Amino acid sequence: MKENNYLDDIVLDKYNEREPGKFKNWFVGTSLFSISFIALMLLLRPAGHPLLAEIGKEGVWATAKNDASEGGMVAKTAAEEGQKALAEAGKLGGEGKNLVAELDGLNGDMAEELRRAMKLVDDLSLKADEAARNATLAAQEAERLAKMEGKVTPEEAAAAKKRAEEAAANAKNWSDKLKDAMKALQVKIADARQYLSGLFIVKNEAKGEGEDALKSAEELAQFVANAKETTANAAKIADELNKTGNKNLAKNIRTSIKDVDGAADDALKYIDKSKEQAMNLVKLADTKGISNEDLQAAQDANRLAADEAAKKKTQVSSALDKLKGNLNNARTYLSGLFGAKEGGVKANEAVNSAMMANANANEVIKEAKLVAKDADAAGDNRLASELNADAENLGLAVNDSLKTAELAKKAGATSTKASGGTDIDAANKAAKEANSAADKALENTQKVTTLTDALKDKIVSARGYLAGLFGGAKDGAKDSGIKASDAAMAVNAANKDALNATKEASLVANSANKFGNTEMAKGLEKDIQTLKMAMNAANKTAEEATLASQKAIKVANAASNAKSEKAKNDYLASSAKFAKEANQAAINANEEAQNVAGLTADLREKTAQAKSELAGLFGTSKERLENSSENANAAYANLNGAVSDARASVEEAKNIIAYTKQAKLNEFTKDIVSSMSALNSQLLQASKAGSGAKMASEKATLMASELDTKKPNLESINKVVTSTNAAATKANDMAKSINAKNEELKIALENAKLALANSAVRIPADSAVGARYANGTTPSKNNLTATIPAGAYIQFAGLLRYNPDHQIFKDIKALGFDYFAYNAKVHGRVFTKVLVGPYETNSHRLQVDMNKIRAKIAEDAFVYRVK
C-alpha cells in the first residue's frame, strides 16, 4: 500500500512533479538560451539593415514589455488565489481539529474519516503553497523584464509570458484540487456538527427525563410520608373504637393501616431505586464522553425504575382509599356515640334539675300550708283558700315532674349505655329519645319552678299582711329583708352559672368561625349577648334587692331598740313601707334570676348541638369537594366528546353540501345548512363552559387537598362546591344541547346521503368524504390503517379526511414520534384518529410523551385505549 493513498485520485503531470530547484534551473537556462538566440540574430542580421526595421524599434520594445507584464499579472493573480485557498484551508483545518477532539470517544469512525479528510487538505495545501510561490517568482521575473530600462526583445517577453502562464496554470491546478478537498472536508465537518448537535439534544432530553423522574420520586416520598401520618392518626381512632367496644370496625381500620404501611414500605424501596437511577441519568447526560449506548441504557433503567415507583404509588393510593373509607365510617360511628353520650348527660342534668326544683317546691308547699293555717286563725278564709289551692296545683306539677324525670332518667341511662356500644343506629335512637325525655322533664321542671316562685311570693305577701294584722310589722320587715337578700344571692348564683355557659359558647362560636360556619357562630354570639343583657338586668335587680333588704332589716332592728313608744310606732310604720319595697325588689330579682337560668339552659343546649355538628364537618366537607370535582371533570370530558363529535359532523356536512348542491337537492342542502348553523352556534359557547368546568374542578381539588393541613372554612367550601356543581351542570347542559343539535345534523346528513344514492351524483371514493371510509388492512405506522395493536395511545388529533401531507403529521415526526392514522367508527361514522403509541397503561413514558405533545403540538391531547 502506498504511503499517501489519500492522493491516489490526484494525477500529477511531469511539470507539477518538478522540484522548486529544477524549475529555477529551467527558468535560468531558458533565459540564457533566449539571450544567446537574440545575440546570434544580431550577428547574422544583413549588413546595412536595422533590427526589425519594418515595425520600428520603439513598437517592438513596447509590445515585449506588455507581453511580460501581462504574463506577470496572470501569474500574480493565480498566486493570490492560491494563497486565499490556503488561508481558508487553514481555518477549516482548525475547525476540523476541534470537532475531532469532541468526536474522540463518541464516534471513532466519524473522527477517523474527518482526520483523513483533514490530512488530504494538509497535503494538498503543501502542493498548492509550492505552486503559488513558483507563480509568484514567475510573476516577479516578468514584472522585472517589463520594467527594464534596456531593450527587451519579443523573444524574451514571450518566454517570460510563457513561464508565467505555465506557473499560473500549475498554481490554479493545485488550488482547484485543494478547493475540492476542502469541499469534501466541509461535508465531513457538517456531518460531525449535525451528529454532535443531535447528541446534545438527546442528552438534554435524557437529563430532562432524569430530573422529571427525580421530582416524581421526591413527590412520591412526600406522598408516602403523608400516608404514614394518616395511618398514625388512624391508629388513634382505632384505639378509640376499641374503648367503645366496636372491635370489628377497629379491626377493619387496623387491617387497612397494615395494608397502607406495607404498600408504603414497599414504595420506599422503589423510591430510593428510582432516585438512584434518575440521578445517574442526570449525571451521565452531563458527561462529555458518554456514548449513545450507555445513555440509552441509563434511560431505560430510569424509566423502568420510575414506572415501578409509579405502580407502587398506585398501590399505596389504593390502600389509602380503603383506609379513608373505614375512617369515614369510624367518624360517623363516633359522632353517633358522641350524640348518645351527650343525650345521656342532658337527660341526667334534666333529672337533677327536676329533683332540686321538686325538693324546693315541696318545702314551699309545706310553708304555704302553715301560712294558710295562720290565715284561718286570723279569720281570712279567702287568703287561706288561695294558698291551699296554689299549694295543691304545685303538688300536681311536682307529680308530673317526677314522672317525666323518671322517664328521662331511664332514657339517659339507655343513651349512655348505647354510647359505649357498637350499634350506631341504636345510639342515634337512644340519643333522640334521651333528648326528647330531657326536654319534657325540663319543661315540667320549669313549670314547677314558676309555680314555686309564684307561691313563694304569695307566701311572703301573706306573711307581711298577717304580720300587720298581728301587729308584727317588725317581723314582716325582717322577713321581706331576708327574702330580698335571698333573691340577690339567687341572682348571683344564676349569673355565675350563666358566665360559665357564655365562656363555653364563645369557644364553640370561635371554632364555628374557624370552620367557616358563620351562621352557627352568629347564632351563638347572639344568644350570648342576650344572656349577658339578662345578667346585667339581673345584677341591677340584685343590687336593688340588697339595698331594700338592708333598709327593711335596719328599720326592724331600730323598732326593736326604740326607747320610746312613739319612736317604736314610727319605726313600725316605716317597716311596712320598706317591707313592701323589699318584697317587690325580691320578686324582681327572682324573676330576673329565673330568666337568666332559662337563657343559660337554652345556651347550653345550643352549645352542645353546635359541638355535635362541628364534629362531622371535616370528613363531610372533603367528600363534598371531591364529589363536586369529579362531577366537573366528568362534565368536562362529556362536553369535549360532544364537541369532537359535533365538529366531525360539521366537517362532513361541509363536504356533503357540495354534492347535494350538484344534485340540486335544495331541500336537503337547506336542512343541512340550517342544522349545521344551529350546531355551530352551540359550539361557539362550548369553550367557555368547558373551561369553567375544568377550572372549577381544579379549584375544588386544591381545596380538598388543603383540608389535610388546614381547618375547613365551611362558607368557602359551600361557595366552591356550589360553583363547581353549577359549572358541571352548565357543561353537561351544553353537551346535551350540542348532542341534540348534532343528532339533528346527522339525520339531515343521512337523509341527504339516501337522496344522493338515488340521484345521478355519486360521491367519489377518493373524495374528501369518501376518504373517511377508507379502511387499512394491516397496522402500519405513519399510514392510514383500520387496525392497531392493543394498548394505551396518545390521541392528539382527529380528522374527518385523511391527508398524509397535513402539517400535524410533519409536526409529530419533527418531535421524533411515529404515529398511527387509525380509522375508527364513532356513532356509526368513520373518523380518523391520529395516535402515538402503544404504551403500558399509566406508564411513566406515557406521561412524559403526553407532556411533550401537549406542550409542542396539541394542548388537548388525551389517552385513548384500544382493547
Secondary structure, DSSP 4 states (H G I P E B T S, - for coil): --TTGGGTTPPPPHHHHS-HHHHHHHHHHHHHHHHHHHHHHHHHSPTT--TTTTT-HHHHHHHHHHHHHHHHHHHHHHHHHHHHHHHHHHHHHHHHHHHHHHHTTT-HHHHHHHHHHHHHHHHHHHHHHHHHHHHHHHHHHHHHHHT-SS---HHHHHHHHHHHHHHHHHHHHHHHHHHHHHHHHHHHHHHHHHHHHHHHHHHHHHHHHHHHHHHHHHHHHHHHHHHHHHHHHHHHHHHHHHHHT-HHHHHHHHHHHHHHHHHHHHHHHHHHHHHHHHHHHHHHHT-TT--HHHHHHHHHHHHHHHHHHHHHHHHHHHHHHHHHHHHHHHHHHHHHHHHHHHHHHHHHHHHHHHHHHHHHHHHHHHHHHHHHHHHHHTT-HHHHHHHHHHHHHHHHHHHHHHHHHHHHHHHHHHHHHHHTSS-HHHHHHHHHHHHHHHHHHHHHHHHHHHHHHHHHHHHHHHHHHHHHHTT-HHHHHHHHHHHHHHHHHHHHHHHHHHHHHHHHHHHHHHHHHHTT-HHHHHHHHHHHHHHHHHHHHHHHHHHHHHHHHHHHHHHHHHHHT-SSHHHHHHHHHHHHHHHHHHHHHHHHHHHHHHHHHHHHHHHHHHHHHHHHHHHTHHHHHHHHHHHHHHHHHHHHHHHHHHHHHHHHHHHHHHHHHHHHHHTT-HHHHHHHHHHHHHHHHHHHHHHHHHHHHHHHHHHHHHHHHHTTTS---HHHHHHHHHHHHHHHHHHHHHHHHHHHHHHHHHHHHHHHHHHHHTSS----TTSTTGGGG---SS--TTSEES---SEEEEEEEEESS--TT-HHHHHHHHTT---EEEEEEETTEEEEEEEEEEE-TT-HHHHHHHHHHHHHT-TT-EEEEE-
